[in-house]
Amino acid sequence: LTVGRGAPAAWITAARGVDAVALDVAHQDLDARTVARLHAAGLSVGAYTVNDAKRAQTLFSWDVDYLYTDDPARIASETPPPLAGEGQGVGE
């Protein structure tokens, strides 16, 4: 389920309403606390659209499950292991 700006509680309610197992959130709307809260609700968390390798590293450090990017090869090559190519959603 893709969600727009709003409160994480509303996103969780919307996800439960349609039996979603994952939320896709604009990366600017995510922080470590929000990712943890969504995971605690049993949801996988994806971030869109991430075109900066440092931002991708930060998101993965918060345990974001996957991300969307316009340039997967560049993000994967600039994201150090174990993130790149380790089933973290980059380039899959």
Backbone hydrogen bonds, N-H to C=O, Kabsch-Sander energy under -0.5 kcal/mol:
donor,donor_aa,acceptor,acceptor_aa,energy
3,V,24,D,-2.5
10,A,7,A,-0.8
11,W,7,A,-1.8
12,I,8,P,-2.6
13,T,9,A,-2.1
14,A,10,A,-2.5
15,A,11,W,-2.6
16,R,12,I,-2.5
17,G,13,T,-1.9
18,V,14,A,-0.9
18,V,15,A,-0.8
19,D,16,R,-1.0
20,A,15,A,-2.7
23,L,44,S,-2.5
24,D,1,L,-2.7
25,V,23,L,-0.6
25,V,46,G,-2.8
26,A,3,V,-0.5
27,H,48,Y,-3.6
29,D,26,A,-2.3
30,L,27,H,-1.6
35,V,31,D,-2.5
36,A,32,A,-2.3
37,R,33,R,-2.3
38,L,34,T,-2.5
39,H,35,V,-2.5
40,A,36,A,-2.5
41,A,37,R,-1.1
42,G,39,H,-2.3
43,L,38,L,-2.1
44,S,21,V,-2.6
46,G,23,L,-3.1
47,A,66,Y,-1.8
48,Y,25,V,-2.0
50,V,68,Y,-3.3
51,N,49,T,-0.7
56,A,52,D,-2.3
57,Q,53,A,-2.4
58,T,54,K,-2.2
59,L,55,R,-2.8
60,F,56,A,-2.6
61,S,57,Q,-2.0
62,W,58,T,-1.1
62,W,59,L,-0.6
63,D,60,F,-1.7
64,V,59,L,-2.2
65,D,45,V,-2.1
66,Y,45,V,-1.2
68,Y,47,A,-2.8
75,I,71,D,-2.3
76,A,72,P,-2.7
77,S,73,A,-2.3
78,E,74,R,-1.9
79,T,75,I,-0.7
79,T,76,A,-0.6
83,L,80,P,-1.6
84,A,79,T,-0.5
86,E,83,L,-1.4
88,Q,83,L,-0.6
91,G,89,G,-0.6
92,E,89,G,-0.7
